[in-house]
Amino acid sequence: MTDLQTIFYIVGIMYMVLSTVVLIAIIAGIFIIFRTVRDIRRKVEEKIKNVERIIQHPEEIVGAIGASLIQKGLQKVQQIIRRKKASN
């Protein structure tokens, strides 16, 4: 049978190990939260910059929309021509 002093030391060592593990987990959690908040902040700033660019240069957006509409229109015309050729 072990004496009271040995039991006290064993409990103390277990407490120190457990508290060290908990401390490491808390620090890791803080870093993960910090990184997540930083990434969210960067994404929001990027979206704000995109909106500012759209406001400052609307002609780029209109040009891109027009180009995509022309491309879709040409694809539809090509489909119609192919259907006409296939039916003949």
C-alpha positions in Angstrom: 0.0 0.0 0.0 1.3 3.5 -0.9 1.5 6.2 1.6 -0.4 9.5 1.5 2.6 11.5 0.3 3.0 9.3 -2.8 -0.7 9.6 -3.6 -0.5 13.3 -3.2 2.5 13.5 -5.6 0.7 11.3 -8.2 -2.4 13.5 -8.0 -0.2 16.6 -8.3 1.6 15.2 -11.4 -1.7 14.2 -13.0 -3.0 17.7 -12.4 0.0 19.4 -13.9 -0.1 17.2 -17.0 -3.8 17.7 -17.4 -3.5 21.5 -16.9 -0.6 21.6 -19.5 -2.7 19.7 -22.0 -5.7 22.0 -21.4 -3.5 25.1 -21.7 -2.1 23.9 -25.0 -5.6 23.2 -26.3 -6.7 26.7 -25.3 -3.8 28.3 -27.0 -4.4 26.2 -30.2 -8.1 27.2 -30.1 -7.1 30.9 -29.8 -4.9 30.6 -32.8 -7.6 28.8 -34.8 -10.1 31.5 -33.9 -7.7 34.3 -34.7 -6.9 32.8 -38.1 -10.6 32.3 -38.9 -11.4 35.9 -38.0 -8.4 37.1 -40.1 -9.6 35.1 -43.1 -13.1 36.5 -42.7 -11.8 40.0 -42.5 -9.7 39.6 -45.6 -12.7 38.2 -47.6 -14.9 41.1 -46.5 -12.2 43.6 -47.5 -11.8 41.9 -50.8 -15.5 42.1 -51.5 -15.6 45.7 -50.5 -12.7 46.4 -52.9 -14.7 44.6 -55.7 -17.8 46.7 -55.0 -15.7 49.8 -55.0 -14.1 48.8 -58.4 -17.6 48.1 -59.8 -18.7 51.5 -58.7 -15.6 53.3 -60.0 -15.5 51.4 -63.3 -19.0 50.3 -64.4 -17.9 50.1 -68.0 -15.8 47.0 -67.3 -18.9 45.2 -65.9 -21.1 46.3 -68.7 -18.5 45.1 -71.2 -18.2 41.7 -69.6 -22.0 41.3 -69.4 -22.2 42.3 -73.1 -19.5 39.9 -74.1 -21.1 37.0 -72.3 -24.5 37.9 -73.8 -23.0 37.9 -77.3 -21.4 34.6 -76.7 -24.6 33.0 -75.5 -26.5 34.5 -78.4 -24.0 33.1 -80.9 -24.3 29.7 -79.3 -28.1 29.8 -79.6 -27.8 30.8 -83.3 -25.4 28.0 -83.9 -27.8 25.5 -82.3 -30.6 26.8 -84.5 -28.5 26.4 -87.6 -27.5 22.9 -86.6 -31.1 21.9 -86.1 -32.1 23.4 -89.5 -29.3 21.4 -91.1 -30.2 18.2 -89.3 -33.9 18.5 -90.2 -33.0 18.9 -94.0 
